[in-house]
Amino acid sequence: MGIVAYKGAIADMDQAIVLSLTFTAAYYSRGLLKMELGLTESGLLDSNKANEPGDTDIFEGINIYRN
């Protein structure tokens, strides 16, 4: 995956987070993508956000499509 693809994927995760602030899978995925680009501090912040108490519905994105 090239840098452009990573940046596009990060933009997709940004949009998912805008749509659902508690979509922990998006924070986690964005964190991993940022770390792959060398943005370690920012990536860790996102990963930590995904682990915050109250933000535990990691399958929220799947549930949107089952309603």
Buried (B, 14 or more C-beta within 10 A) or exposed (E): EEEEEBEEBBEBBEEBBEEBEBBBBBBBBBBBBBBBEEBEEBBEBBBEBBEEEEBEBBEBBEEEEEE
